[in-house]
Amino acid sequence: MTSALVAPQSPPRADWPLPLPVDFPAAEQAAAAFLSALGIALDSAAMARTAARMAAAYAELLTAREFEFTTFPNQEGHHDLVIARSVPFTSVCAHHLLPFVGTAHVGYLPGARILGLSKLARLVEMFAARPQVQEEMTQQIAAWLAGQAAAVGVGVLITGEHLCMTLRGVRARGATTVTTAWRGVLSDDRQARGEFLALAGGPAEYGRPGRC
């Protein structure tokens, strides 16, 4: 049996509007104009389809797959942490439209219902498939889980490498950014946060709980 928390035809997107259909001809034309404005010639065999490929690539990055947010009765009264570790994601920086990539650790303390295990990874994908800021993405995942899954506690830890910082500007190659978000019990209980961080990868990788 599943809960009433079932997605419509498109996945629930919190405060995000549902994406409109992609106008590929317009996107290709705009990409070609953008590349030409940068002084890049498009008349060679190698570049002939670059604008179309560029439009298709961004459309893919910015479109999450549909899914059903299924939950199940917590029949055994499971009240300990459930964590999906090292969920890979690719998103697009809202400031430069360059990709940032990384991993997310998403956990919750169940209430009356438990989630289908894949749904934690689906939530990461859903919020990553937007022009994003990592800090906001972290909070969005936590808020959605706390609200829609009625979790007793929620913890989210994201590590990302931002190409806008590693390939341009300061060019800090190898630098990563770590963000966290807490809701419910994990927001109030330092010991619970420490357990989450230990299970997600340990203090040696992410620092002491009080510093995250």
Secondary structure, 3 states (H helix, E strand, C coil): CCCCCCCCCCCCCCCCCCCCCCCHHHHHHHHHHHHHHCCCCCCCCCCCCHHHHHHHHHHHHCCCCCCCCCEEECCCCCCCCEEEEEEEEEEEECCCCCEEEEEEEEEEECCCEEECCHHHHHHHHHHHCCEECHHHHHHHHHHHHHHHCCCCEEEEEEEEEEHHHHCCCCCCCCCCEEEEEEEEHHHHCHHHHHHHHHHHCCHHHHCCHHHC
